[in-house]
Amino acid sequence: MPDSPVLSVSSGLVRGVREDGIDRFLGIPYAEPPVGEQRFCAPAPRQPWEGERDASAFGPTAPQAVYPPTLAPYLPTVEVAGDDVLTVNVWTPSDRAERGPLPVLVYVHGGALSRGSAALPGYDGTTFARHGIVFVSVQYRLGQEGFGVLDGVPQNLGVLDQQAALRWVRREIAAFGGDPGRVTAMGQSAGANTLTALLALPHAAELFDRAILQSGPLVAQPPKKASRMTRAIAKRLGVAPTRAGFAAVAPADLVAAQTEVAAGGSPLGRGPTVALAIGGAAVPVNPLDSLLAGAGRGIPVLIGSTSEEYRLWFVPGGAIDRITAATLALARMAARVPKRVLEAHRRRSPDASPGQLLGEVMTDVLLRGPITRFADSRTDRGAPTWVYEFRWRSPVDGLGAAHAMELGFVFDLLDTPDAIALGGPDGPRALADAMHGAWVSFVIEGDPGWERWSSRRPVQAFDADGGHIDYAPRQDELAGLPEG
């Protein structure tokens, strides 16, 4: 068999790489480069190319800054120069022709809508392809290029990019041995947030058939709040918050200004951030509101979080130790969290510091509470839901079961630099086998292998032993959360 397989898609021929029974085709464009006249516009169909396109290397990454020094040791950045950032990458078994149409898994990376890349080693699709899954990863616009709230610009361009990529998968994946009628979309963090917006759309079933949502907020912000970052950048640069104003600024300068504005902020803070904005075709209403009203109930969903999400932002740099009881009280009141919720956390963890308690409460408000409400709204209504919580505590620098800690286990890539940076070199193999196996089972069979959500509220708790079911965990803490 050739070491450089060639396949045909609608735009032309692509030449990939064959290695150890897996073919990979990297950097395949699904839309025109978002530069020049296409900058700050909805993704445009890719024009055909002549001859064979080299698909042996990842395409350019979206303009972005590296993570700040406190996070950089744990969250790596890959930079590939160029303008052709709207690309997909495909891993597929070399013997796919003998197997028949294979299930498809499409992965959308995280990075707070401002960082991240499908080119990171920890997102390699080989481990899924070895199970007979066609794995696809997506690059999309980030920061102000993808999520700026600008006059004259469609809102949430990065979500429109993902829609275009998923429609590309429906059209083209058969050429790679995939079944266009068995597509699972998976996202983590910001990637799960954007997929939640897609799940809430009336035409979600046109894009994917199942969804995996890992540690992603289920909401978008009102335009006024979502535009705070854009307006702050415009003020800093002395330009209007319009398409013309921002198009006159080089992408690297927009990134630099955004980095300066965002300095000191975090996904758990209250400063300006890059966020989904309610309004427009991509996110017409708040996603959680649509989902609670019944949107997406025909699509099976696997959803969950880690048990100590907050530690990725609170521990590096020592913020967790600087939070006082007064800070905790003010934050609780600002978030409209009743005292009884905080008391429930204190009963569970009597030795917890104010920083730990604040992190737990904010994780409840941003993730655990909405996830539970979402799952409850689907009980005995339409397609099934499965909920998990990742609890294994990393020994690295007090990170514990922090945000993103589950990724090395889900991908079964514990030996990559990405996974070692977060979890160390000795992550439990039984946990990787359990999580990766469950995700593979969901993609192939439509069931991860544990009890689906019901009035009993079963949560699959993943720990070093591989996992077990907990019924209605954290019920006292979640019961008093505000629903707004």
C-alpha positions in Angstrom: 0.0 0.0 0.0 1.3 3.5 -0.8 2.8 5.6 2.0 1.2 8.7 0.5 -2.5 8.0 -0.1 -4.4 10.4 -2.4 -8.1 11.1 -2.0 -10.5 13.4 -3.9 -12.8 15.9 -2.2 -15.0 18.5 -3.9 -12.2 21.1 -4.0 -9.5 18.8 -5.4 -7.1 16.1 -4.6 -5.3 15.7 -1.2 -2.2 13.7 -0.6 -1.8 12.4 3.0 0.5 10.1 5.0 0.1 6.4 5.8 1.7 5.1 9.0 1.0 2.1 11.2 -2.3 1.3 9.6 -3.6 4.9 9.8 -4.0 7.5 7.1 -3.9 11.1 8.1 -4.8 14.1 5.9 -3.9 17.4 7.6 -4.7 21.0 6.8 -7.5 20.5 4.3 -9.4 23.8 3.7 -13.1 23.8 4.2 -13.5 27.5 3.5 -11.6 30.4 1.9 -8.9 32.0 4.0 -10.5 34.8 6.1 -8.2 37.5 4.9 -8.6 40.5 2.6 -12.1 40.9 1.5 -13.1 37.8 3.4 -11.8 39.1 6.8 -14.7 39.6 9.3 -17.1 37.8 6.9 -19.0 34.6 7.2 -16.9 31.6 5.9 -17.0 31.4 2.1 -17.0 28.1 0.1 -13.5 27.0 -0.8 -12.6 27.4 -4.4 -11.1 24.4 -6.2 -7.3 23.9 -6.4 -5.3 22.4 -9.2 -3.3 19.2 -8.8 -2.6 17.4 -5.6 -2.6 19.4 -2.3 0.0 18.4 0.2 -2.0 17.2 3.3 1.0 16.0 5.3 1.2 18.9 7.8 -1.2 21.0 9.8 -2.5 24.2 8.3 -1.9 27.6 9.8 -3.2 28.3 13.2 -5.5 31.2 14.1 -3.8 34.4 15.3 -3.3 34.2 19.1 -0.9 34.9 21.9 0.8 32.3 24.1 -0.7 31.7 27.5 0.5 34.0 30.3 3.5 32.8 32.3 1.4 31.3 35.1 -0.4 29.0 32.7 2.2 28.4 29.9 3.8 25.5 31.7 0.5 23.6 31.6 -1.2 24.8 28.4 1.2 24.7 25.4 0.7 26.7 22.2 1.5 25.7 18.7 2.0 28.4 16.0 1.9 27.6 12.3 2.2 30.7 10.1 -0.1 31.6 7.3 -3.6 32.8 6.4 -5.3 29.5 5.5 -6.6 28.9 9.0 -10.0 27.4 8.2 -8.9 23.8 7.8 -9.8 20.3 9.1 -7.6 17.3 9.8 -8.6 13.7 9.2 -7.3 10.4 10.6 -8.8 7.2 9.1 -7.9 3.5 9.1 -5.9 2.5 6.1 -8.1 -0.6 5.6 -11.4 1.5 5.7 -12.5 0.1 2.3 -12.8 -3.4 3.8 -14.8 -2.2 6.9 -17.6 -0.3 5.3 -18.7 3.2 6.3 -17.2 4.1 9.7 -18.5 6.3 12.5 -17.1 9.8 12.6 -15.9 11.9 15.5 -15.4 15.7 15.0 -13.3 17.5 17.7 -13.5 21.2 18.4 -10.6 22.4 20.6 -10.9 24.8 23.6 -8.9 27.8 24.6 -11.3 30.4 26.0 -12.3 31.4 22.4 -8.9 33.1 22.1 -6.3 30.4 22.1 -5.8 26.8 21.1 -5.2 24.7 18.0 -6.0 21.4 16.5 -2.3 20.9 15.9 -1.5 20.2 19.6 0.0 16.7 20.1 -2.7 15.9 22.7 -5.4 16.1 20.0 -3.9 13.5 17.7 -6.7 11.3 16.3 -4.7 8.1 15.9 -6.0 6.5 19.1 -9.6 6.9 17.9 -8.8 5.8 14.3 -7.3 2.6 15.7 -10.8 1.7 17.0 -12.4 2.1 13.5 -13.4 5.8 13.9 -12.8 8.5 11.3 -11.5 11.4 13.5 -11.7 15.0 12.3 -10.3 18.0 14.1 -11.4 21.6 13.3 -9.6 24.9 13.2 -11.7 28.1 13.5 -11.2 31.8 14.0 -10.4 33.0 17.5 -10.3 36.2 19.5 -11.6 39.3 17.7 -11.3 37.7 14.3 -13.8 35.1 15.4 -15.8 36.5 18.3 -15.4 40.3 18.2 -18.7 42.1 18.6 -18.4 44.7 15.7 -20.9 46.8 13.8 -21.4 45.4 10.3 -20.0 42.0 11.2 -21.9 38.8 11.8 -21.7 37.8 15.4 -19.8 34.6 16.5 -17.9 34.1 13.2 -16.0 31.2 14.9 -19.3 29.4 15.4 -20.2 30.0 11.7 -16.8 28.5 10.9 -17.6 25.4 12.9 -21.0 25.1 11.1 -19.2 25.2 7.8 -16.7 22.6 8.9 -19.5 20.2 10.0 -21.3 20.7 6.7 -18.0 19.9 5.0 -17.9 16.7 7.0 -21.4 15.7 6.0 -20.5 16.3 2.3 -16.9 14.9 2.1 -16.3 12.4 4.9 -17.4 9.4 2.8 -14.3 9.9 0.7 -12.3 9.1 3.9 -14.4 6.0 4.7 -16.7 7.8 7.1 -20.4 7.5 7.4 -22.0 11.0 7.0 -25.0 9.7 8.9 -23.1 8.8 12.1 -21.3 12.0 13.1 -20.5 12.8 16.7 -19.3 16.3 17.6 -17.0 16.6 20.6 -15.7 19.8 22.2 -13.9 20.7 25.4 -14.1 24.0 27.3 -14.7 26.8 24.7 -15.1 24.0 22.1 -18.0 22.6 24.2 -19.4 26.1 24.6 -19.6 26.6 20.9 -21.0 23.2 20.3 -23.7 23.9 22.9 -24.7 26.9 20.7 -24.9 24.6 17.7 -26.9 22.0 19.6 -29.5 24.7 20.5 -30.1 25.6 16.9 -33.3 24.3 15.1 -31.1 22.7 12.4 -28.6 21.0 14.8 -29.4 17.6 13.4 -28.2 18.7 10.0 -24.7 19.2 11.6 -24.2 16.1 13.8 -26.0 13.1 15.3 -24.5 12.9 18.8 -22.6 15.4 21.0 -19.9 15.2 23.7 -19.6 18.3 25.8 -16.7 18.5 28.2 -16.4 21.3 30.7 -18.1 23.9 28.6 -20.4 26.7 29.7 -23.9 26.3 28.3 -24.6 30.0 27.9 -23.8 33.1 25.9 -23.7 36.7 27.0 -26.0 39.6 26.1 -24.3 41.7 23.4 -23.6 44.6 25.7 -21.6 42.4 28.1 -20.0 40.3 25.3 -18.8 43.4 23.6 -16.8 44.8 26.5 -13.6 43.2 25.3 -14.1 44.5 21.7 -14.9 48.0 23.0 -11.9 48.0 25.3 -9.6 47.0 22.4 -11.1 49.7 20.1 -10.5 52.3 22.8 -6.9 51.1 23.4 -6.2 51.2 19.6 -8.1 54.4 18.9 -10.3 52.8 16.2 -14.1 52.4 15.9 -15.6 49.0 17.0 -16.7 48.4 13.4 -15.6 46.2 10.5 -13.8 49.0 8.9 -12.1 50.0 12.1 -10.8 46.6 13.0 -10.0 45.6 9.4 -7.5 48.5 9.4 -5.6 46.8 12.3 -3.2 43.9 11.6 -4.3 40.6 13.2 -1.1 40.5 15.4 -1.9 44.0 16.7 -5.4 42.9 17.6 -4.1 39.9 19.5 -1.6 42.1 21.3 -4.3 44.6 22.3 -6.6 41.8 23.5 -3.8 40.3 25.6 -3.2 43.6 27.3 -6.9 44.1 28.0 -7.3 40.6 29.3 -4.3 40.7 31.6 -5.2 39.5 35.0 -8.6 38.1 34.0 -9.8 34.5 34.0 -12.8 32.4 32.9 -13.9 32.5 36.5 -13.4 36.3 36.9 -15.7 39.2 36.0 -13.4 41.3 33.7 -13.8 41.6 29.9 -13.4 38.3 28.1 -13.9 36.9 24.7 -17.4 35.3 24.8 -20.3 34.1 22.7 -22.7 36.9 22.1 -26.4 36.4 21.9 -27.8 37.5 18.6 -27.4 36.7 14.9 -27.7 33.5 13.0 -25.1 31.5 15.0 -26.4 32.2 18.5 -29.9 33.7 18.1 -30.8 33.2 21.8 -29.1 32.1 25.0 -28.3 28.4 24.2 -29.2 27.1 27.7 -32.7 28.7 27.5 -33.3 27.0 24.1 -32.0 23.6 25.4 -34.2 23.8 28.6 -37.2 24.6 26.3 -36.6 21.4 24.3 -34.0 22.2 21.6 -31.6 19.4 20.8 -33.7 16.7 22.5 -33.4 14.4 19.5 -29.6 14.2 19.8 -27.9 11.9 22.4 -25.5 13.9 24.6 -22.6 12.9 26.8 -21.8 15.8 29.1 -19.7 16.5 32.2 -16.9 18.4 34.0 -13.9 17.9 36.3 -14.4 18.1 40.0 -12.0 20.9 40.5 -12.2 23.0 37.3 -11.2 26.2 39.1 -7.8 25.0 40.1 -6.3 25.6 36.7 -6.9 29.4 37.2 -6.7 29.7 40.9 -3.6 27.6 41.7 -1.0 28.8 39.3 0.3 32.2 40.5 -1.1 31.6 44.0 -4.5 33.4 43.6 -6.2 30.6 45.6 -4.2 31.7 48.7 -4.9 35.4 48.3 -8.7 35.0 48.3 -10.0 36.1 51.7 -13.3 35.4 53.5 -14.4 39.0 52.6 -13.6 38.3 48.9 -15.6 35.1 49.1 -18.6 36.8 50.7 -18.6 39.6 48.0 -18.3 37.1 45.2 -21.2 35.0 46.6 -23.5 38.0 46.8 -22.5 39.2 43.3 -23.4 35.8 41.9 -26.6 35.7 43.9 -25.7 32.4 45.6 -27.6 31.8 48.8 -25.6 31.3 52.0 -26.9 27.7 52.3 -25.0 26.7 49.2 -21.8 27.9 50.8 -22.6 26.2 54.0 -23.2 22.9 52.1 -19.7 23.2 50.7 -18.3 23.9 54.1 -20.0 20.7 55.4 -18.5 18.7 52.6 -15.0 20.2 53.0 -14.7 21.7 56.5 -11.0 22.4 56.1 -11.4 24.2 52.7 -9.9 27.7 52.4 -11.9 30.7 51.2 -10.2 30.3 47.8 -11.2 26.7 47.5 -14.8 27.5 48.5 -15.0 30.3 46.0 -13.7 28.0 43.3 -16.2 25.3 44.2 -19.1 27.7 44.2 -18.1 29.3 40.9 -17.7 25.9 39.3 -21.3 25.1 40.5 -22.6 28.3 39.0 -20.8 28.1 35.7 -20.8 24.4 35.0 -22.2 21.8 37.5 -25.5 23.6 38.0 -26.3 24.3 34.3 -25.2 20.7 33.4 -27.6 19.2 36.0 -30.5 21.5 34.8 -29.8 20.6 31.2 -29.7 16.8 31.9 -32.9 17.1 34.1 -34.7 18.8 31.3 -34.1 15.8 29.0 -35.1 13.1 31.5 -37.6 10.7 29.7 -37.8 13.3 26.8 -36.3 12.3 23.5 -32.7 11.1 23.2 -30.7 9.9 26.2 -28.2 11.9 28.2 -25.1 10.6 30.1 -23.3 12.7 32.8 -19.8 12.2 34.1 -17.4 13.9 36.6 -13.7 13.5 36.3 -12.2 13.2 39.8 -8.6 12.0 39.5 -6.3 14.5 41.2 -3.1 15.2 39.5 0.0 15.4 41.7 1.5 18.3 39.6 1.8 21.6 41.5 -1.5 21.2 43.4 -3.6 21.2 40.2 -5.7 18.3 41.4 -8.7 17.5 39.1 -8.4 20.8 37.3 -9.9 22.0 34.0 -8.6 20.1 31.0 -7.1 17.4 33.2 -9.3 14.7 31.5 -8.1 15.3 28.0 -5.1 13.0 28.1 -7.3 10.2 29.4 -10.1 10.8 26.8 -7.6 10.7 24.0 -5.6 7.9 25.6 -2.4 10.0 25.1 -0.9 10.1 28.6 2.6 10.2 27.2 2.2 13.4 25.2 3.8 16.7 26.5 0.3 18.2 26.8 -0.9 15.4 29.2 2.4 15.2 31.2 2.4 18.9 31.8 -1.0 18.7 33.5 -1.0 15.2 35.0 2.7 14.1 35.3 4.2 11.0 33.7 2.3 8.4 35.8 -1.4 9.0 35.0 -3.3 5.8 35.9 -3.7 3.5 32.9 -7.0 2.0 34.2 -8.5 5.5 34.0 -7.4 6.1 30.4 -8.7 2.7 29.4 -12.1 3.5 31.0 -12.5 7.0 29.7 -11.2 6.4 26.1 -13.2 3.2 26.0 -16.4 5.0 27.0 -15.9 7.7 24.4 -15.2 5.2 21.7 -18.4 3.2 22.7 -20.5 6.4 22.6 -19.2 7.2 19.1 -19.6 3.7 17.7 -22.6 2.4 19.7 -24.3 5.5 20.9 -23.9 4.5 24.6 -20.8 5.1 26.8 -21.6 2.1 28.9 -23.0 3.5 32.1 -26.5 4.3 33.4 -28.2 7.1 31.4 -29.6 10.2 33.2 -32.9 9.8 35.0 -34.6 11.1 38.2 -31.9 9.1 40.1 -29.3 11.5 38.7 -26.6 8.9 38.0 -23.1 10.5 37.5 -20.2 8.4 36.3 -17.3 9.4 38.6 -14.0 8.8 36.9 -11.1 8.2 39.3 -7.9 6.1 39.4 -9.9 2.9 39.7 -11.6 3.5 36.3 -14.9 4.8 37.5 -18.2 4.1 39.3 -21.7 5.5 39.5 -22.6 8.2 42.1 -26.3 9.0 42.5 -27.2 12.7 42.9 -23.8 13.8 44.1 -23.5 17.4 45.4 -27.3 17.6 45.6 -27.2 19.9 48.7 -24.8 22.4 47.0 -26.7 22.4 43.7 -30.2 22.7 45.1 -29.9 26.4 46.0 -28.2 27.7 43.0 -29.8 30.6 41.1 -31.2 29.7 37.7 -30.5 32.9 35.9 
